[in-house]
Amino acid sequence: MSPRSRLSLVSCFIAVAHAGLPFPSFPQVSIPNTFPQLSACLSAPSFFSCENTTSIADTCCSPTPGGLVLQTQFWDTFTGFEKKGQLLPKNSWTIHGLWPDNCDGSFEQYCDLSRQFDPAPSPAILPDGTVVPPYIGPGVDTFVKAFGRADLLAFMNDYWVSQGSPNADFWGHEFSKHATCTSTFDVACYGTHYRKHQDVVDFFDAVVRAFHQYPTFNMLASAGITPSNVTTYTLSQLQNAIKTQTGSIPFFGCTTNGTVLSEVWYFSHVHGTEQFGAYKTIDSTTKSSCSAAGIRYLERTRTSEREVR
């Protein structure tokens, strides 16, 4: 806006004020809530998931049967979509997902095909023979936009970055494969005023909240463990760095015969819902796929990351 235009606008407002006229009003955008209806949980027993001694009557109050909750993260060094602006966040791991394993370590997947938004289901056929049809429709990013959550979408594009596919496809995969098997995201939990895709946006919010609890890059760096194409680390170094901060040993995943660090899974029992409950971190129930020593925590390709803070 030019100085002359600004002056004209100010003069207009002064004239309106002197004339005693009301100032023009601008429409306010109302952002709808996405949280579930949990009033019934107020009278329900209180416990950590997988630690209850009686059956759970209202599965909207606690993830059931998937009470062993995993917040999972990736360390990728490139995305394959750099030319489209899909870059990794500097000095941070990225979100993989939020998984509802059963208390015995087994898990379900693609539990509600009416909420299947994964363009490339994996697996495409479930163990019982059920075929998971590829999703053809608008990306789940449009669901977030429809709820006015530009803030959430921006964070997801910064920290929930896919390798080898558009971000929105990856998000659709994570919701469809995992959130549909998490009872606290069941459509019924949102009550009679449920709005289509409310559960999807609520899940994305929950994933981001859980991710904030585990700043992997900073926890490792504070113990002197940083990406390097020269230095190698032992598995015990990685485990101790995280256990010092969380009290538990996570799962570390490695590729290339266990020598290249690529992922971490934080295991928890949850008091309450996955959305808002307290996460009590426990030791991994899955053995690490990394070697005992000689683990490489590789630097990223310089053109594959960006500053997002």
C-alpha positions in Angstrom: 0.0 0.0 0.0 1.4 3.4 -1.0 1.8 6.2 1.6 -1.0 8.2 -0.2 -3.3 5.2 0.1 -2.5 4.7 3.8 -3.2 8.4 4.4 -6.6 8.2 2.6 -7.5 5.1 4.7 -6.6 6.9 7.9 -8.6 10.0 6.9 -11.6 7.8 6.1 -11.6 6.3 9.6 -11.2 9.7 11.2 -14.2 11.0 9.3 -16.3 8.0 10.4 -15.3 8.6 14.0 -16.2 12.3 13.9 -19.5 11.6 12.3 -20.4 9.2 15.1 -20.9 6.4 12.7 -20.1 2.8 13.6 -16.8 1.4 12.2 -17.2 -1.2 9.5 -17.1 -4.7 10.9 -15.3 -7.6 9.3 -16.6 -11.2 9.4 -14.8 -13.4 12.0 -13.9 -16.9 11.1 -15.1 -19.5 13.6 -12.9 -22.5 13.9 -14.9 -25.5 15.0 -13.8 -27.7 17.9 -12.6 -31.2 17.0 -12.4 -32.8 20.5 -14.6 -35.8 21.4 -17.4 -35.8 23.8 -15.9 -37.4 27.0 -18.4 -36.4 29.7 -19.2 -40.1 30.3 -15.6 -40.7 31.3 -16.0 -38.5 34.4 -17.7 -41.4 36.2 -15.5 -44.1 34.7 -12.6 -45.8 36.5 -9.2 -44.1 36.1 -6.1 -46.1 35.1 -3.3 -46.4 32.6 -4.0 -48.3 29.5 -2.8 -52.0 29.6 -2.8 -51.7 33.4 -6.5 -52.0 34.1 -7.7 -55.0 36.2 -11.3 -54.9 35.0 -12.8 -54.7 31.5 -13.3 -51.2 30.0 -16.9 -50.3 29.6 -16.5 -47.2 27.6 -13.7 -47.5 25.0 -13.9 -43.8 24.2 -12.2 -43.1 27.6 -9.1 -45.3 27.0 -7.5 -46.8 23.9 -8.8 -50.3 23.8 -7.5 -52.8 22.9 -4.6 -50.8 21.5 -3.4 -49.5 24.8 0.3 -49.8 24.1 0.8 -46.5 22.3 3.8 -45.8 20.1 4.9 -42.3 19.1 7.2 -43.0 16.1 9.7 -40.8 14.3 12.0 -40.9 11.3 15.5 -39.7 10.6 15.5 -39.3 6.8 18.3 -37.7 4.9 16.3 -36.7 1.8 12.6 -36.6 0.7 12.7 -37.2 -3.0 10.3 -34.3 -3.4 12.8 -31.5 -2.9 11.9 -29.8 -6.2 8.3 -29.5 -4.9 9.4 -27.8 -1.7 9.0 -30.8 0.5 12.0 -30.4 2.8 13.0 -31.8 6.2 13.2 -29.6 9.3 16.7 -28.7 10.3 17.8 -30.0 13.8 14.7 -32.2 14.2 13.5 -35.7 13.6 10.2 -36.0 11.7 6.9 -37.5 12.7 6.1 -41.0 11.6 2.9 -41.6 13.5 1.0 -42.6 16.6 0.3 -46.4 16.7 -2.1 -48.4 18.9 -0.4 -51.7 19.6 -2.3 -54.2 21.6 -0.9 -54.8 25.1 0.7 -58.0 24.1 2.6 -56.3 21.3 0.4 -57.4 18.4 -1.6 -54.9 16.4 -4.5 -54.3 14.2 -4.6 -52.2 11.0 -7.2 -50.6 8.7 -10.0 -51.3 11.1 -12.7 -49.1 9.5 -12.7 -49.1 5.7 -15.4 -46.4 5.7 -12.6 -44.1 6.9 -10.0 -45.3 4.5 -8.0 -42.3 3.1 -4.8 -44.1 2.1 -4.1 -43.9 -1.7 -1.6 -46.8 -1.5 -2.6 -49.1 1.3 0.1 -51.2 2.9 -0.7 -54.0 3.2 -3.3 -54.0 0.4 -4.7 -57.3 1.7 -5.1 -57.9 5.4 -4.2 -61.2 7.1 -7.9 -62.3 7.1 -8.1 -61.7 3.3 -9.8 -58.4 3.4 -8.8 -56.1 0.5 -8.1 -52.5 1.4 -9.1 -50.5 -1.6 -6.9 -47.5 -2.6 -8.4 -44.2 -1.7 -9.4 -41.9 -4.6 -10.5 -38.5 -3.4 -9.3 -35.2 -2.0 -6.2 -35.3 0.2 -6.6 -35.3 4.0 -4.9 -31.9 3.9 -8.2 -30.5 2.6 -10.0 -31.9 5.7 -7.7 -29.8 7.9 -8.2 -26.7 5.7 -12.0 -27.2 6.0 -11.7 -26.9 9.8 -9.8 -23.7 9.4 -6.6 -25.2 10.9 -3.9 -23.4 9.0 -1.7 -23.6 12.1 -1.9 -27.4 12.3 -1.4 -27.8 8.6 1.7 -25.6 8.6 3.2 -27.6 11.5 2.5 -30.9 9.7 4.1 -29.7 6.5 7.2 -28.7 8.6 7.6 -31.7 10.8 5.4 -34.6 9.4 7.4 -34.9 6.1 7.1 -37.9 3.8 9.9 -39.6 1.9 8.9 -40.7 -1.6 5.3 -39.5 -1.6 3.4 -36.2 -1.0 2.9 -35.4 2.6 -0.9 -35.6 2.5 -0.7 -39.2 1.2 1.5 -40.2 4.1 -0.9 -38.5 6.6 -3.8 -40.3 5.1 -2.0 -43.6 5.4 -1.2 -43.1 9.1 -4.8 -42.2 9.9 -6.3 -45.0 8.0 -4.0 -47.7 9.1 -3.6 -46.7 12.8 -6.2 -44.2 14.0 -9.1 -46.3 12.8 -7.9 -49.0 15.2 -7.7 -46.5 18.1 -11.0 -46.6 20.0 -10.7 -43.0 21.3 -11.0 -41.8 17.7 -14.1 -43.8 16.9 -16.8 -41.6 15.3 -19.2 -42.5 18.1 -16.9 -40.8 20.6 -17.7 -37.4 19.1 -21.4 -37.5 19.9 -24.5 -36.4 18.0 -22.8 -33.2 16.7 -20.0 -35.0 14.9 -18.9 -33.2 11.8 -17.4 -35.2 8.9 -13.6 -35.7 9.3 -13.6 -34.2 12.8 -11.9 -37.4 13.9 -9.1 -37.0 11.3 -8.2 -33.5 12.4 -8.4 -34.6 16.1 -6.0 -37.4 15.4 -3.5 -35.1 13.7 -3.7 -32.8 16.7 -3.0 -35.8 19.0 0.0 -36.9 16.9 1.5 -33.4 17.1 1.0 -33.3 20.9 2.7 -36.6 21.4 5.5 -35.7 19.1 6.3 -32.6 21.3 6.9 -34.9 24.2 9.9 -36.5 22.5 12.4 -34.0 21.0 14.7 -36.8 19.8 17.3 -34.5 18.1 17.8 -32.4 21.1 17.9 -35.3 23.6 20.6 -37.0 21.5 22.5 -33.8 20.9 22.6 -32.9 24.6 24.5 -36.2 25.1 27.0 -35.3 22.3 25.3 -37.5 19.7 24.8 -35.5 16.5 24.6 -36.4 12.8 28.0 -37.2 11.2 29.2 -38.9 8.1 32.4 -39.9 10.0 31.6 -40.6 13.7 29.8 -43.8 14.7 27.9 -44.6 17.9 27.0 -47.7 19.9 23.4 -48.7 20.6 23.9 -48.3 24.3 25.0 -44.7 23.7 21.7 -44.0 21.9 19.6 -45.8 24.4 21.2 -44.2 27.5 20.9 -40.7 26.0 17.1 -41.2 25.7 16.6 -43.1 28.9 18.3 -40.3 30.9 15.5 -38.0 29.7 12.4 -40.2 29.5 13.2 -43.0 32.0 12.8 -45.7 29.4 14.6 -47.3 26.5 12.9 -46.8 23.1 13.2 -48.9 20.0 15.9 -47.7 17.6 15.6 -48.9 14.0 18.5 -49.1 11.6 18.8 -50.0 7.9 21.9 -51.3 6.0 22.4 -54.4 8.1 21.8 -52.5 11.3 24.4 -49.8 10.7 22.4 -46.7 9.6 20.1 -45.1 12.1 16.6 -44.4 10.6 13.9 -44.4 13.2 12.8 -44.4 16.9 9.7 -45.6 18.6 8.6 -44.4 22.0 6.4 -46.9 23.9 3.8 -45.7 26.4 0.8 -46.5 28.5 -1.7 -43.7 28.5 -3.8 -42.4 31.3 -7.1 -41.3 29.7 -7.4 -40.8 25.9 -4.7 -40.6 23.3 -5.9 -37.1 22.6 -5.3 -35.6 26.0 -4.1 -38.3 28.4 -0.8 -38.5 30.2 1.8 -40.7 28.5 3.9 -43.0 30.8 6.9 -44.0 28.8 7.9 -47.7 29.1 10.8 -49.8 27.7 10.4 -50.9 24.2 8.7 -54.3 23.7 10.5 -54.7 20.4 14.2 -55.6 20.0 16.3 -52.9 18.2 17.2 -53.6 14.6 20.5 -51.7 15.1 23.9 -53.3 15.6 25.6 -53.1 19.0 28.2 -50.8 17.6 29.3 -48.9 14.5 25.9 -47.1 14.0 26.0 -44.2 11.6 23.7 -41.2 12.3 24.1 -39.7 8.9 24.0 -36.0 8.0 21.2 -34.9 5.7 21.7 -33.8 2.2 22.1 -30.0 2.5 19.4 -29.2 -0.1 16.9 -31.5 1.6 16.4 -29.5 4.8 15.3 -26.1 5.9 15.2 -23.9 9.0 11.6 -24.0 10.3 12.0 -22.4 13.8 
